[in-house]
Amino acid sequence: VQLQASGGGLVQAGDSLRLSCAASGRIFSSTVMGWFRQAPGKEREFVAGIRWGAGTTYYGDSAKGRFTISREKAKNTQALQMNSLKPEDTAVYFCAAGTSYDHADFHTWGQGTQVTVSS
């Protein structure tokens, strides 16, 4: 599987942004598709994940209540809808595929897309 992320940009605090991740190749039902982010000088942080087959979701603390992850199986895409963005959401966002929600089990990564939230 190869992953291609898109949708980043510069927005103001309170705005919304939708990131997309297109996957090529077969995605198994057990695969977890996810989003991570990394801000300058900080460690990579788990944002959200979705089990490809069942559609069950899991969110990191920073995303709960504001972000929604979804997938469209027919198009082999997943998306991260981000609402009420804050300056601290500024980071490079990566889509990834793995076998569980555990960070260590994500083995395929797309290129990052920059999200910048101005105050």
N, CA, C and O of each residue as an XYZ file, in Angstrom:
476
protein
N       0.841     -1.192      0.000
C       0.000      0.000      0.000
C       0.877      1.243      0.000
O       1.854      1.338      0.743
N       0.508      2.185     -0.844
C       1.154      3.501     -0.828
C       0.103      4.536     -0.472
O      -1.062      4.420     -0.855
N       0.532      5.550      0.266
C      -0.401      6.544      0.783
C      -0.012      7.934      0.306
O       1.170      8.275      0.249
N      -1.007      8.724     -0.034
C      -0.797     10.087     -0.509
C      -1.734     11.012      0.239
O      -2.953     10.946      0.079
N      -1.152     11.877      1.058
C      -1.955     12.814      1.842
C      -2.082     14.146      1.127
O      -1.197     14.554      0.374
N      -3.193     14.813      1.374
C      -3.413     16.130      0.793
C      -4.390     16.905      1.654
O      -5.029     16.348      2.546
N      -4.498     18.204      1.378
C      -5.504     19.012      2.041
C      -5.005     19.984      3.078
O      -5.792     20.751      3.633
N      -3.717     19.971      3.355
C      -3.196     20.912      4.340
C      -3.254     22.336      3.844
O      -3.542     22.589      2.674
N      -2.979     23.266      4.739
C      -2.985     24.664      4.351
C      -2.862     25.573      5.539
O      -2.605     25.142      6.663
N      -3.055     26.855      5.261
C      -2.999     27.885      6.287
C      -4.414     28.358      6.585
O      -5.123     28.814      5.688
N      -4.821     28.250      7.835
C      -6.157     28.676      8.239
C      -6.051     29.488      9.518
O      -4.995     29.552     10.148
N      -7.157     30.102      9.888
C      -7.201     30.859     11.137
C      -7.804     30.019     12.255
O      -8.522     29.050     12.008
N      -7.508     30.396     13.447
C      -8.070     29.703     14.606
C      -9.593     29.702     14.504
O     -10.211     30.717     14.184
N     -10.177     28.547     14.782
C     -11.618     28.404     14.699
C     -12.107     27.859     13.366
O     -13.252     27.423     13.252
N     -11.252     27.884     12.372
C     -11.626     27.381     11.051
C     -11.617     25.861     11.021
O     -11.212     25.200     11.977
N     -12.072     25.330      9.906
C     -12.070     23.887      9.672
C     -11.184     23.556      8.473
O     -10.939     24.387      7.598
N     -10.725     22.330      8.469
C      -9.887     21.850      7.378
C     -10.110     20.351      7.240
O     -10.323     19.649      8.228
N     -10.061     19.879      6.022
C     -10.257     18.450      5.768
C      -9.028     17.891      5.065
O      -8.652     18.340      3.982
N      -8.427     16.929      5.686
C      -7.296     16.234      5.095
C      -7.772     14.946      4.451
O      -8.680     14.286      4.957
N      -7.158     14.594      3.342
C      -7.492     13.348      2.670
C      -6.244     12.498      2.489
O      -5.124     13.004      2.417
N      -6.469     11.210      2.419
C      -5.368     10.278      2.200
C      -5.846      9.230      1.202
O      -6.782      8.479      1.475
N      -5.203      9.189      0.059
C      -5.534      8.212     -0.971
C      -4.571      7.043     -0.878
O      -3.358      7.226     -0.779
N      -5.119      5.855     -0.910
C      -4.304      4.648     -0.802
C      -4.343      3.871     -2.105
O      -5.395      3.699     -2.721
N      -3.178      3.413     -2.505
C      -3.113      2.532     -3.668
C      -2.788      1.135     -3.191
O      -2.015      0.959     -2.249
N      -3.365      0.158     -3.826
C      -3.155     -1.209     -3.403
C      -4.290     -1.709     -2.544
O      -5.209     -0.964     -2.204
N      -4.216     -2.956     -2.205
C      -5.288     -3.575     -1.432
C      -5.154     -3.226      0.039
O      -4.065     -3.248      0.613
N      -6.295     -2.903      0.630
C      -6.356     -2.633      2.063
C      -7.199     -3.711      2.706
O      -8.355     -3.904      2.328
N      -6.647     -4.403      3.653
C      -7.360     -5.467      4.328
C      -8.334     -4.907      5.356
O      -8.143     -3.815      5.891
N      -9.361     -5.667      5.614
C     -10.381     -5.222      6.570
C      -9.798     -4.961      7.949
O     -10.282     -4.103      8.687
N      -8.770     -5.695      8.286
C      -8.167     -5.546      9.606
C      -7.217     -4.359      9.703
O      -6.776     -4.002     10.795
N      -6.907     -3.759      8.587
C      -5.966     -2.632      8.580
C      -6.530     -1.443      9.337
O      -7.715     -1.129      9.228
N      -5.693     -0.800     10.087
C      -6.041      0.465     10.727
C      -5.386      1.592      9.941
O      -4.166      1.636      9.785
N      -6.207      2.484      9.458
C      -5.713      3.678      8.777
C      -5.730      4.814      9.785
O      -6.691      4.968     10.539
N      -4.678      5.603      9.798
C      -4.612      6.619     10.837
C      -3.952      7.906     10.401
O      -3.427      8.029      9.294
N      -3.999      8.859     11.313
C      -3.344     10.146     11.141
C      -2.457     10.414     12.351
O      -2.837     10.180     13.498
N      -1.285     10.902     12.056
C      -0.357     11.370     13.071
C       0.024     12.803     12.734
O      -0.196     13.274     11.618
N       0.590     13.479     13.701
C       1.096     14.814     13.419
C       2.384     15.043     14.186
O       2.633     14.435     15.227
N       3.188     15.932     13.643
C       4.442     16.266     14.299
C       4.699     17.756     14.167
O       4.831     18.290     13.066
N       4.765     18.406     15.307
C       5.084     19.827     15.359
C       6.588     19.991     15.540
O       7.251     19.085     16.044
N       7.131     21.128     15.137
C       8.579     21.353     15.281
C       9.046     21.148     16.714
O       8.484     21.711     17.654
N      10.078     20.337     16.862
C      10.652     20.111     18.168
C       9.876     19.151     19.044
O      10.228     18.948     20.206
N       8.828     18.561     18.503
C       8.012     17.639     19.295
C       7.997     16.249     18.662
O       8.327     16.078     17.489
N       7.612     15.276     19.456
C       7.512     13.915     18.959
C       6.251     13.746     18.108
O       5.283     14.497     18.226
N       6.306     12.745     17.259
C       5.123     12.444     16.460
C       3.993     11.994     17.372
O       4.207     11.206     18.294
N       2.818     12.483     17.120
C       1.659     12.258     17.997
C       0.528     11.594     17.219
O       0.201     11.995     16.102
N      -0.051     10.586     17.822
C      -1.214      9.927     17.220
C      -2.417     10.859     17.302
O      -2.687     11.447     18.350
N      -3.141     10.991     16.183
C      -4.313     11.854     16.139
C      -5.606     11.038     16.105
O      -6.491     11.226     16.940
N      -5.702     10.136     15.136
C      -6.929      9.359     14.981
C      -6.654      8.132     14.132
O      -5.717      8.098     13.335
N      -7.503      7.119     14.325
C      -7.378      5.914     13.538
C      -8.740      5.310     13.273
O      -9.690      5.541     14.021
N      -8.834      4.531     12.200
C     -10.082      3.878     11.846
C      -9.784      2.489     11.311
O      -8.897      2.306     10.477
N     -10.531      1.521     11.797
C     -10.394      0.154     11.301
C     -11.083      0.089      9.947
O     -12.256      0.439      9.823
N     -10.355     -0.356      8.938
C     -10.845     -0.245      7.573
C     -12.164     -0.984      7.351
O     -13.085     -0.439      6.743
N     -12.255     -2.187      7.828
C     -13.443     -2.983      7.578
C     -14.637     -2.548      8.419
O     -15.702     -2.250      7.878
N     -14.470     -2.511      9.713
C     -15.588     -2.253     10.623
C     -15.917     -0.775     10.747
O     -17.045     -0.413     11.081
N     -14.940      0.078     10.480
C     -15.174      1.509     10.618
C     -15.080      2.023     12.036
O     -15.432      3.173     12.301
N     -14.614      1.198     12.949
C     -14.458      1.663     14.325
C     -13.323      2.669     14.401
O     -12.325      2.562     13.688
N     -13.493      3.640     15.272
C     -12.552      4.750     15.338
C     -11.929      4.889     16.716
O     -12.452      4.392     17.713
N     -10.813      5.570     16.741
C     -10.092      5.819     17.987
C      -9.376      7.151     17.829
O      -8.782      7.430     16.788
N      -9.438      7.965     18.870
C      -8.868      9.309     18.785
C      -7.858      9.565     19.886
O      -7.995      9.083     21.011
N      -6.843     10.333     19.535
C      -5.953     10.846     20.551
C      -6.638     11.963     21.323
O      -7.627     12.531     20.860
N      -6.121     12.268     22.476
C      -6.771     13.257     23.338
C      -6.922     14.604     22.644
O      -7.920     15.295     22.852
N      -5.959     14.983     21.835
C      -6.012     16.299     21.189
C      -7.106     16.386     20.130
O      -7.510     17.482     19.741
N      -7.580     15.248     19.670
C      -8.559     15.242     18.581
C      -9.993     15.039     19.049
O     -10.936     15.352     18.322
N     -10.157     14.528     20.235
C     -11.495     14.179     20.710
C     -12.412     15.395     20.738
O     -12.079     16.441     21.295
N     -13.575     15.225     20.122
C     -14.576     16.283     20.125
C     -14.412     17.305     19.011
O     -15.328     18.088     18.759
N     -13.271     17.316     18.342
C     -13.050     18.316     17.282
C     -12.757     17.686     15.923
O     -13.107     18.248     14.885
N     -12.122     16.531     15.932
C     -11.729     15.885     14.679
C     -12.561     14.637     14.458
O     -12.986     13.980     15.408
N     -12.786     14.321     13.193
C     -13.514     13.110     12.832
C     -12.783     12.416     11.699
O     -12.493     13.021     10.667
N     -12.493     11.156     11.901
C     -11.863     10.370     10.854
C     -12.930      9.523     10.176
O     -13.857      9.033     10.821
N     -12.786      9.359      8.878
C     -13.748      8.556      8.127
C     -13.008      7.871      6.985
O     -11.868      8.211      6.671
N     -13.666      6.919      6.383
C     -13.074      6.274      5.216
C     -14.147      5.994      4.187
O     -15.316      5.811      4.525
N     -13.743      5.964      2.936
C     -14.632      5.635      1.840
C     -14.009      4.436      1.135
O     -13.082      4.577      0.337
N     -14.524      3.281      1.437
C     -13.891      2.054      0.986
C     -13.875      1.931     -0.530
O     -12.907      1.438     -1.109
N     -14.938      2.375     -1.163
C     -15.027      2.242     -2.618
C     -13.950      3.044     -3.337
O     -13.543      2.696     -4.446
N     -13.492      4.117     -2.703
C     -12.484      4.975     -3.312
C     -11.099      4.787     -2.704
O     -10.137      5.442     -3.105
N     -11.013      3.887     -1.734
C      -9.727      3.670     -1.054
C      -9.158      4.959     -0.474
O      -7.964      5.236     -0.587
N     -10.024      5.728      0.138
C      -9.577      6.980      0.741
C     -10.043      7.069      2.189
O     -11.041      6.467      2.584
N      -9.304      7.823      2.947
C      -9.720      8.157      4.298
C      -9.558      9.658      4.454
O      -8.819     10.296      3.704
N     -10.241     10.205      5.416
C     -10.206     11.646      5.588
C     -10.215     12.005      7.068
O     -10.696     11.250      7.913
N      -9.676     13.164      7.348
C      -9.691     13.700      8.711
C     -10.320     15.082      8.650
O      -9.725     16.029      8.136
N     -11.529     15.181      9.180
C     -12.211     16.464      9.264
C     -11.803     17.134     10.570
O     -12.023     16.590     11.652
N     -11.216     18.304     10.462
C     -10.731     19.009     11.647
C     -11.515     20.299     11.814
O     -11.488     21.170     10.945
N     -12.209     20.413     12.927
C     -13.015     21.603     13.225
C     -12.434     22.337     14.423
O     -11.650     21.786     15.196
N     -12.833     23.583     14.556
C     -12.398     24.409     15.693
C     -10.887     24.338     15.870
O     -10.389     24.080     16.965
N     -10.180     24.566     14.801
C      -8.725     24.443     14.839
C      -8.101     25.492     15.740
O      -8.585     26.619     15.847
N      -7.017     25.094     16.384
C      -6.290     25.943     17.311
C      -4.843     26.098     16.823
O      -4.349     25.255     16.073
N      -4.180     27.148     17.237
C      -2.769     27.299     16.827
C      -1.913     26.088     17.207
O      -0.964     25.747     16.502
N      -2.250     25.456     18.306
C      -1.467     24.283     18.724
C      -1.709     23.054     17.848
O      -1.048     22.030     18.021
N      -2.639     23.148     16.922
C      -2.823     22.073     15.946
C      -1.842     22.181     14.786
O      -1.780     21.300     13.929
N      -1.086     23.254     14.769
C      -0.092     23.443     13.713
C       0.939     22.330     13.755
O       1.581     22.099     14.780
N       1.091     21.643     12.629
C       2.005     20.505     12.552
C       2.004     19.974     11.123
O       1.198     20.373     10.283
N       2.923     19.075     10.886
C       2.865     18.278      9.671
C       2.034     17.039      9.987
O       2.309     16.331     10.956
N       1.041     16.787      9.186
C       0.134     15.659      9.402
C       0.475     14.545      8.409
O       0.661     14.780      7.215
N       0.549     13.340      8.942
C       0.895     12.170      8.149
C      -0.250     11.169      8.199
O      -0.834     10.947      9.260
N      -0.575     10.568      7.068
C      -1.476      9.429      7.106
C      -0.626      8.161      7.133
O       0.501      8.134      6.640
N      -1.189      7.135      7.710
C      -0.436      5.910      7.914
C      -1.365      4.712      7.931
O      -2.573      4.841      8.132
N      -0.783      3.551      7.716
C      -1.546      2.298      7.768
C      -0.823      1.322      8.672
O       0.405      1.234      8.672
N      -1.610      0.592      9.440
C      -1.003     -0.350     10.366
C      -1.929     -1.489     10.708
O      -2.975     -1.682     10.088
N      -1.519     -2.236     11.707
C      -2.278     -3.423     12.085
C      -3.054     -3.256     13.383
O      -3.882     -4.098     13.731
N      -2.785     -2.170     14.098
C      -3.546     -1.889     15.309
C      -3.438     -0.397     15.585
O      -2.781      0.333     14.843
N      -4.088      0.052     16.656
C      -4.020      1.462     17.013
C      -2.712      1.813     17.730
O      -2.431      2.984     17.986
N      -1.936      0.812     18.044
C      -0.656      1.056     18.698
C       0.284      1.742     17.717
O       0.439      1.303     16.577
N       0.901      2.810     18.166
C       1.769      3.583     17.276
C       2.827      2.715     16.616
O       3.172      2.913     15.452
N       3.333      1.760     17.366
C       4.423      0.924     16.863
C       3.977      0.005     15.736
O       4.809     -0.547     15.016
N       2.675     -0.162     15.582
C       2.169     -1.092     14.565
C       1.810     -0.404     13.251
O       1.265     -1.037     12.347
N       2.111      0.879     13.144
C       1.903      1.563     11.870
C       3.179      1.411     11.046
O       4.252      1.843     11.467
N       3.058      0.792      9.867
C       4.239      0.422      9.111
C       4.341      1.085      7.756
O       5.380      1.016      7.101
N       3.267      1.726      7.334
C       3.278      2.387      6.021
C       2.887      3.837      6.213
O       1.879      4.145      6.850
N       3.692      4.719      5.657
C       3.488      6.151      5.880
C       3.409      6.896      4.551
O       4.117      6.591      3.591
N       2.521      7.884      4.538
C       2.487      8.792      3.413
C       3.378      9.988      3.688
O       3.923     10.137      4.781
N       3.516     10.826      2.694
C       4.273     12.064      2.931
C       3.399     12.992      3.769
O       2.176     12.856      3.767
N       3.989     13.896      4.458
C       3.217     14.783      5.311
C       2.576     15.922      4.550
O       2.977     16.263      3.438
N       1.571     16.499      5.177
C       0.950     17.696      4.654
C       0.905     18.730      5.776
O       0.486     18.426      6.893
N       1.331     19.927      5.479
C       1.471     20.957      6.504
C       0.137     21.609      6.818
O      -0.598     22.020      5.920
N      -0.161     21.694      8.097
C      -1.319     22.438      8.576
C      -0.805     23.549      9.477
O      -0.105     23.289     10.456
N      -1.147     24.765      9.151
C      -0.745     25.911      9.947
C      -1.983     26.680     10.364
O      -2.782     27.094      9.525
N      -2.136     26.867     11.670
C      -3.287     27.580     12.209
C      -2.788     28.865     12.848
O      -2.017     28.835     13.807
N      -3.226     29.978     12.318
C      -2.805     31.266     12.862
C      -3.806     31.744     13.911
O      -4.995     31.430     13.852
N      -3.303     32.500     14.855
C      -4.170     32.993     15.940
C      -4.816     34.314     15.599
O      -5.570     34.858     16.405
